[in-house]
Amino acid sequence: MLLSEVIDYTADLFDITALDLTADRRKKHIYRARAALYIGLWIRTELTGRAPSYSMVGRSVGDRDHTTIMHGAGNGERDPLFPVLFERLK
């Protein structure tokens, strides 16, 4: 699964556009979708054994810094909805 496919799937899952995921917006529903996106990329890595770098992911989602991606993924894992999101994205 390509990075763009993970972005599109996550956007569909949260009923937003791929542009919403990459835009510089900090609304809660978009933030949660981004965290799910980072988790989705982690799942992709687990399933394929190919890991995109945090920098590559950051460039793909609105030119964000790699530490932003790491932080977002960590927050996503602490979200009470993480188990549900994990299963849906898997």
C-alpha positions as CSV (number, residue, x, y, z in Angstrom):
1,M,0.0,0.0,0.0
2,L,1.4,3.3,-1.0
3,L,1.7,6.3,1.3
4,S,-0.9,8.2,-0.8
5,E,-3.3,5.3,-0.4
6,V,-2.9,5.3,3.3
7,I,-3.6,9.1,3.3
8,D,-6.7,8.6,1.1
9,Y,-8.0,5.7,3.2
10,T,-7.6,7.6,6.4
11,A,-9.3,10.7,5.0
12,D,-12.3,8.5,3.9
13,L,-12.4,6.8,7.3
14,F,-12.7,10.2,9.0
15,D,-15.0,11.8,6.4
16,I,-12.5,14.5,5.5
17,T,-10.4,15.2,2.5
18,A,-6.8,14.3,1.9
19,L,-6.2,18.0,1.7
20,D,-7.5,18.4,5.3
21,L,-4.8,15.9,6.5
22,T,-2.1,17.9,4.8
23,A,-3.3,21.4,5.5
24,D,-2.1,23.5,8.5
25,R,-5.3,23.2,10.5
26,R,-5.4,22.2,14.2
27,K,-9.1,21.3,14.6
28,K,-9.6,18.3,16.9
29,H,-11.2,16.0,14.4
30,I,-8.4,16.7,11.9
31,Y,-5.8,16.2,14.6
32,R,-7.3,12.8,15.5
33,A,-7.3,11.8,11.8
34,R,-3.7,12.8,11.5
35,A,-2.8,10.7,14.5
36,A,-4.7,7.8,12.9
37,L,-2.8,8.4,9.7
38,Y,0.5,8.1,11.6
39,I,-0.8,4.9,13.2
40,G,-1.9,3.6,9.8
41,L,1.6,4.2,8.5
42,W,3.0,2.3,11.4
43,I,0.6,-0.6,10.6
44,R,1.7,-0.5,7.0
45,T,5.3,-0.8,8.2
46,E,4.4,-3.8,10.4
47,L,2.6,-5.5,7.5
48,T,5.1,-4.9,4.8
49,G,8.4,-4.6,6.6
50,R,9.0,-1.3,4.7
51,A,9.1,1.7,6.8
52,P,8.8,5.2,5.4
53,S,11.1,7.6,7.2
54,Y,9.4,10.1,9.6
55,S,10.9,12.8,7.3
56,M,9.2,11.3,4.2
57,V,5.9,11.1,6.0
58,G,6.3,14.7,7.2
59,R,6.8,15.9,3.6
60,S,3.8,13.9,2.4
61,V,1.4,15.4,5.0
62,G,2.0,19.1,4.6
63,D,5.8,19.4,5.0
64,R,5.8,18.7,8.7
65,D,8.9,18.1,10.7
66,H,9.8,14.5,11.6
67,T,9.4,15.2,15.3
68,T,5.8,16.3,14.7
69,I,5.1,12.9,13.1
70,M,6.7,11.1,16.0
71,H,4.8,13.2,18.5
72,G,1.5,12.7,16.7
73,A,1.9,8.9,16.5
74,G,2.7,8.8,20.2
75,N,-0.4,10.8,21.0
76,G,-2.5,8.6,18.8
77,E,-1.4,5.5,20.7
78,R,-2.5,7.1,24.0
79,D,-6.0,8.0,22.5
80,P,-8.7,5.9,24.1
81,L,-10.0,5.1,20.6
82,F,-6.6,3.7,19.5
83,P,-7.7,0.0,19.7
84,V,-10.7,0.8,17.5
85,L,-8.7,2.8,15.0
86,F,-6.0,0.2,14.9
87,E,-8.4,-2.5,14.0
88,R,-10.2,-0.4,11.4
89,L,-7.0,0.7,9.7
90,K,-5.5,-2.8,9.8
